[in-house]
Amino acid sequence: MLRRFIAQASLPQRYHRYLITQQHSPNSFRRCSSSSTAATPPSQLPVETSVEPPPEPHFSDDYSSKPSASISVDRSGLNNPIEHSHESLADSELVKHLKSLIKFRGGPISVAEYMEEVLINPKAGFYINRDVFGAEGDFITSPEVSQMFGEMIGVWAMCLWEQMGQPNRVNLVELGPGRGTLMADLLRGASKFEKFTRSVNIHMIEVSPALKKIQKTTLKCNNEDGADENTATTLTGTPVSWHSTLEEVPTGLPTIIIAHEFFDALPVHQFQKASRGWCEKMIDVGEDSKFRVVLSPHPTPATLYLLKRCKWAQNEELTKLEHVEVCPKAIDLTQTIAKRISTDGGGALIIDYGLDSIVSDSLQAIRKHKFVNILDDPGSADLSAYVDFPAIKHSAEEVSEDVCVYGPITQSQFLGNLGINFRVEALLQNCTDEQAESLRTGYWRLVGDGEAPFWEGPDEQTPIGMGSRYLAMAIVNKKQGTPAPFH
Ligand SMILES: C[S@@+](CC[C@H](N)C(=O)[O-])C[C@H]1O[C@@H](n2cnc3c(N)ncnc32)[C@H](O)[C@@H]1O
């Protein structure tokens, strides 16, 4: 299957995408900017957000009886919010909304609540009303860098479908499809494998009305009767439907789930070690009417997730940390995925910017291809955090014995072992000089800086790319065996 697919080379019509991205500075990549910046954890970037000290002294409780984790959590005090006006004439709708949330809540909100409002507030969230990708947008993702990315994900999906015994009907779900480019490239690349393409029902999980519209155009969907704006058919007859959550996708069919740069958009809670124990970082409004970060004076509900995450960590890992991020939504979503795969069969592929360890302090904001302060003009910049891959693995294993988790491996290992080298060579056989240059650039952006031995030139000239900073993990029903290329 791999070789057969990779040899069937064709270039799509929308090839100019490369030319647009090439005009960008290296900072155009969403989480992977120039080599020096990309190698630097966001907490060391010059946009660090200062944290106000806690309002009063507190004591700590000791949770050292936990088997592999020993942390103390601040449990003291009642919250006494300071009275101040939150109004400012120049505030955007979203800023006014955030300030009123804080005001009516009677105190600060968690970083996670702030992040969720900033990204997907139904009226003014960052993703809701516009196209944030590409040269005119705020950042660029792998499917927008090269057609080969979606094609290789298609190879992965087809291999899994083969391992599933080539079912006649299969749900192909994409979480957070952006412009729909990955899915369009996947379908175009797989178009010669009619048995596969005929079997798929596509389900797009998307909250943004603006992006849904773009996805319909990218997938060349027609909606002849216009009766339901959440269902359509591609020109080649593949049914597509849109949902807000994975739970809305009908059960009962084997399911293949793709999540590329989705988990990093899920809201994270941030904790900081203080003399009184671990305190949650919260977003408040200062006397000057500006947002500021404060430490919660009392334990917060998310502390339960901190304890859970710490149980999965090694003591040595924990003792070094001054900050920890936890993502309850990632844990919950992973468990929904794992349960679905264990009952319906199939597997999920998660590719994201992240770590194979607990995550410390990674939340970052990007506007117009530059890092900015996370509190600066919320709603106008993307917020994202490193994905905690061990937490995903443990979450899946916790809810089902019928699934197996593979990886994480680096993006360059993943794409390399699936055969991206053969694919680029096949495409290079049949293209103009300009296209060849763009293909090579796209290739190195996807696999550059990776651990796979693709680069044969001098070390100091190793191309910069997303090859090692992006990781791939698969959650697969045990019946399917080990998925490619995690052997
Ligand atoms: C960083 S973009 C990734 C887009 C695409 N996967 C790509 O690689 O180009 C995140 C995507 O997830 C969507 N999204 C973010 N949070 C979401 C949520 N809670 N539920 C559903 N979709 C969400 C955004 O609208 C967007 O389509």
The ligand as an SDF file (V2000), in Angstrom:
LIG
                    3D

 27 29  0  0  0  0  0  0  0  0999 V2000
   -4.4590   25.3810   15.2780 C   0  0  0  0  0  0  0  0  0  0  0  0
   -5.8770   25.1290   14.3590 S   0  0  0  0  0  0  0  0  0  0  0  0
   -5.3970   23.6630   13.5080 C   0  0  0  0  0  0  0  0  0  0  0  0
   -6.0110   23.5850   12.1620 C   0  0  0  0  0  0  0  0  0  0  0  0
   -5.6400   22.3970   11.3050 C   0  0  0  0  0  0  0  0  0  0  0  0
   -5.7300   21.1340   12.0040 N   0  0  0  0  0  0  0  0  0  0  0  0
   -4.2700   22.5720   10.7090 C   0  0  0  0  0  0  0  0  0  0  0  0
   -3.3590   21.8640   11.1050 O   0  0  0  0  0  0  0  0  0  0  0  0
   -4.1120   23.4460    9.8640 O   0  0  0  0  0  0  0  0  0  0  0  0
   -7.0890   24.5910   15.5350 C   0  0  0  0  0  0  0  0  0  0  0  0
   -8.4230   24.1870   14.9310 C   0  0  0  0  0  0  0  0  0  0  0  0
   -9.2590   23.6790   15.9480 O   0  0  0  0  0  0  0  0  0  0  0  0
  -10.4910   24.4010   16.0030 C   0  0  0  0  0  0  0  0  0  0  0  0
  -10.8730   24.4310   17.4220 N   0  0  0  0  0  0  0  0  0  0  0  0
  -10.2010   25.0000   18.4200 C   0  0  0  0  0  0  0  0  0  0  0  0
  -10.7920   24.7340   19.5990 N   0  0  0  0  0  0  0  0  0  0  0  0
  -11.8440   23.9420   19.3250 C   0  0  0  0  0  0  0  0  0  0  0  0
  -12.8390   23.3080   20.1240 C   0  0  0  0  0  0  0  0  0  0  0  0
  -12.8610   23.4470   21.4480 N   0  0  0  0  0  0  0  0  0  0  0  0
  -13.7570   22.5360   19.5130 N   0  0  0  0  0  0  0  0  0  0  0  0
  -13.7510   22.3680   18.1750 C   0  0  0  0  0  0  0  0  0  0  0  0
  -12.8340   22.9670   17.3530 N   0  0  0  0  0  0  0  0  0  0  0  0
  -11.9010   23.7450   17.9270 C   0  0  0  0  0  0  0  0  0  0  0  0
  -10.1510   25.7370   15.4060 C   0  0  0  0  0  0  0  0  0  0  0  0
  -11.2840   26.4420   14.9620 O   0  0  0  0  0  0  0  0  0  0  0  0
   -9.2180   25.2970   14.2780 C   0  0  0  0  0  0  0  0  0  0  0  0
   -9.9340   24.7710   13.1960 O   0  0  0  0  0  0  0  0  0  0  0  0
  1  2  1  0
  2  3  1  0
  2 10  1  0
  3  4  1  0
  4  5  1  0
  5  6  1  0
  5  7  1  0
  7  8  2  0
  7  9  1  0
 10 11  1  0
 11 12  1  0
 11 26  1  0
 12 13  1  0
 13 14  1  0
 13 24  1  0
 14 15  1  0
 14 23  1  0
 15 16  2  0
 16 17  1  0
 17 18  1  0
 17 23  2  0
 18 19  1  0
 18 20  2  0
 20 21  1  0
 21 22  2  0
 22 23  1  0
 24 25  1  0
 24 26  1  0
 26 27  1  0
M  CHG  2   2   1   9  -1
M  END
$$$$
